[in-house]
């Protein structure tokens, strides 16, 4: 099944991995829960991490392929603590170490899908306000506050030879990452605009897809949470918006 590439590229040497933190339940938008404190939960978009077993690449498509965390061991009776179940965009589903015995087989690519936002922080390049998901702050610009959203950071906005700090949540102090000028890039591959998709494991829309394929036209929000749904134009002529990570639900595969 054809996949498409995101305009994002991931830096495989980035040391900031999925780590267990406060694990409060996600409520509907408008609740009083601070989602900025909840960085390890269902709905995260992930790629394979530094402890990935090389012989498992075929089951997910290969390096750079994207999946969604659909279950975590800390709130599941079927998974061990510090394990995570991932639904890959290619359709397979497997459990991986997310801190189990100090091993990280997956890394976080995008956490805007679980409602992470940095209130009061504006992206210097695209002016996204507030920055949602991971925030990247320039460490070298001491006399100015330079913050980038993930899209702009991965698109090489600002100086590539400047050091940055990565903030997975607003309350964090930031984790140093290597300079973009000294790291290699791998294209993120998954359900993005122009991807050809079919109904996925959490499909519940009867025959809305006409039993056919569809083309993703846009990645959009669901229930106020950004980047956790896909707009699909089906070959049957119908269109609809479907969950792609919202509360760990995945309605489409490619």
C-alpha positions in Angstrom: 0.0 0.0 0.0 1.5 3.4 -0.9 2.6 5.6 2.0 3.5 9.2 1.9 6.2 11.2 3.7 5.6 13.9 6.2 7.4 17.2 5.7 9.0 16.4 9.1 12.2 14.5 9.4 13.3 12.9 12.6 16.7 13.1 14.1 17.6 9.5 15.1 20.4 10.6 17.4 18.0 12.7 19.5 18.6 11.5 23.1 15.1 12.4 24.3 13.2 9.1 24.4 9.8 8.0 25.6 10.1 8.1 29.4 7.5 7.3 32.0 6.2 10.4 33.7 2.9 11.4 35.4 0.2 9.3 33.8 -3.1 11.1 34.4 -6.1 10.1 32.3 -7.0 12.2 29.3 -10.4 13.9 29.5 -12.3 15.6 26.8 -11.2 19.2 25.9 -12.4 21.7 28.4 -11.6 19.6 31.5 -9.4 20.9 34.3 -6.7 18.3 33.7 -3.3 19.7 32.7 -2.3 17.7 29.6 1.1 19.3 29.6 2.0 17.0 32.5 0.9 13.9 30.7 3.7 12.9 28.3 3.5 9.1 28.3 0.0 7.9 27.4 -2.0 6.5 24.6 -2.2 8.6 21.4 1.5 9.4 21.1 2.9 9.1 17.5 6.1 7.1 17.6 8.9 5.6 15.6 11.4 2.9 16.4 13.9 3.8 19.1 17.6 3.2 19.9 17.0 -0.2 21.3 15.1 -1.4 18.4 15.8 -5.0 17.3 17.1 -4.9 13.7 15.4 -8.2 12.8 11.9 -6.7 13.5 12.1 -3.9 10.8 9.9 -5.8 8.3 6.8 -5.9 10.5 6.5 -2.1 10.6 7.9 -1.2 7.2 11.3 0.0 8.2 13.2 2.9 9.6 11.1 6.1 9.9 7.7 4.4 9.8 5.2 5.9 12.2 2.8 4.3 14.6 0.4 5.2 17.5 0.6 4.1 21.1 -2.8 2.4 21.8 -2.1 0.9 25.2 0.4 1.4 28.0 1.4 -1.0 30.8 0.8 1.5 33.6 -2.9 1.5 33.0 -3.5 -1.9 31.4 -3.9 -5.3 32.8 -2.6 -7.0 29.7 0.8 -5.2 29.5 3.7 -5.2 31.8 4.7 -1.9 33.4 6.9 0.3 31.1 5.7 -1.6 28.0 3.6 0.0 25.2 1.4 -1.4 22.5 1.8 0.3 19.1 -0.5 0.2 16.2 1.7 0.9 13.2 0.3 2.8 10.2 1.0 -0.2 8.0 -1.5 -2.2 10.0 0.6 -4.3 12.4 0.3 -4.1 16.2 3.0 -5.2 18.6 4.2 -4.5 22.2 7.5 -2.7 22.8 9.8 -1.7 25.7 9.2 1.9 26.8 11.6 1.9 29.8 11.3 -1.8 30.6 14.6 -2.9 32.1 16.0 0.4 30.9 15.3 -0.3 27.2 13.5 2.0 24.8 12.4 0.3 21.6 10.3 3.3 20.5 10.8 7.0 20.5 8.2 9.9 20.5 7.8 11.6 17.2 4.8 13.8 18.0 2.9 14.4 21.3 0.6 17.1 20.1 -1.9 14.2 19.6 -2.3 13.9 23.3 -3.0 17.6 23.9 0.5 18.8 24.8 0.8 22.6 24.4 3.1 25.3 25.7 0.9 28.2 26.7 2.4 31.6 26.1 5.1 30.3 23.8 5.0 31.3 20.1 6.9 29.7 17.3 9.5 32.2 16.1 9.2 31.0 12.5 5.5 30.2 11.7 4.0 32.1 14.7 2.0 29.1 15.9 0.5 30.2 19.2 0.8 28.4 21.4 3.3 25.8 20.3 1.6 22.4 20.4 3.5 19.1 20.8 7.3 19.2 21.3 8.9 22.6 21.7 12.5 23.4 20.6 14.3 26.3 22.2 17.6 27.6 20.9 20.3 27.3 23.6 22.9 29.5 21.8 20.8 32.6 21.5 21.2 33.9 25.0 20.0 37.5 24.2 16.7 36.4 22.5 14.1 33.7 23.1 14.0 31.5 20.0 11.3 28.8 20.1 10.3 26.5 17.3 7.5 24.1 16.8 8.4 20.6 15.5 7.5 21.4 11.9 9.8 24.4 11.8 12.6 22.7 13.7 12.6 19.7 11.4 12.4 22.1 8.4 15.7 23.6 9.5 14.3 27.0 10.5 16.8 29.2 12.4 20.5 28.3 12.5 21.3 24.6 11.9 24.6 24.9 13.8 22.9 26.2 17.0 22.3 23.8 19.9 18.7 23.4 21.1 16.8 22.1 24.1 13.8 19.8 23.6 10.7 20.3 25.8 8.2 17.4 25.7 6.0 19.2 28.3 5.7 22.8 29.5 6.9 22.0 33.0 10.2 20.4 31.9 13.6 22.0 32.1 14.5 20.8 28.6 16.8 18.1 27.2 19.9 19.1 25.1 19.9 17.6 21.6 22.6 17.4 19.0 23.0 20.2 16.5 21.0 19.6 13.3 24.1 20.4 11.3 25.9 17.3 12.7 23.0 14.8 12.6 21.6 12.7 9.8 17.9 12.7 8.9 15.3 10.0 8.2 12.1 10.8 6.5 8.9 10.1 8.6 6.7 7.7 6.7 3.1 7.1 7.4 -0.5 8.4 7.2 0.0 11.9 5.9 -1.6 13.9 3.0 -1.7 11.8 -0.2 -1.4 8.5 1.6 -3.7 5.7 0.3 -5.6 4.2 3.2 -8.2 1.6 4.1 -10.4 1.1 7.2 -8.3 0.3 10.3 -8.7 -1.7 13.5 -11.0 0.8 15.2 -13.3 1.4 12.3 -16.9 2.0 13.3 -18.4 3.8 10.3 -20.3 1.0 8.6 -19.8 1.1 4.8 -18.9 4.8 4.7 -15.7 3.9 2.8 -17.6 1.9 0.2 -15.3 -1.0 0.9 -12.6 0.8 -1.2 -9.4 2.7 -0.8 -9.2 6.4 0.1 -6.7 9.3 -0.2 -5.7 11.4 2.9 -6.3 15.0 2.1 -5.5 16.6 5.4 -4.2 15.9 8.9 -6.4 17.8 11.3 -7.7 18.0 14.9 -10.4 15.8 16.6 -12.4 17.1 19.5 -10.0 20.1 19.8 -6.8 18.0 19.9 -4.5 18.8 17.0 -3.0 16.4 14.5 -4.8 13.3 15.7 -7.2 12.8 12.8 -7.1 12.4 9.0 -9.5 13.7 6.4 -10.1 11.0 3.7 -11.6 11.2 0.3 -12.8 7.7 -0.5 -12.8 6.2 -4.1 -16.5 5.8 -3.6 -16.9 9.5 -3.7 -17.6 10.0 0.0 -15.4 11.9 2.5 -15.0 11.8 6.2 -12.6 12.6 9.1 -11.2 9.7 11.1 -9.2 9.3 14.3 -5.4 8.9 14.0 -4.3 8.7 17.5 -7.1 10.4 19.4 -7.2 8.6 22.8 -5.3 5.8 21.1 -7.9 5.0 18.5 -6.9 4.4 14.8 -9.6 4.3 12.2 -7.4 3.9 9.1 -4.4 1.9 7.9 -2.3 2.1 4.7 
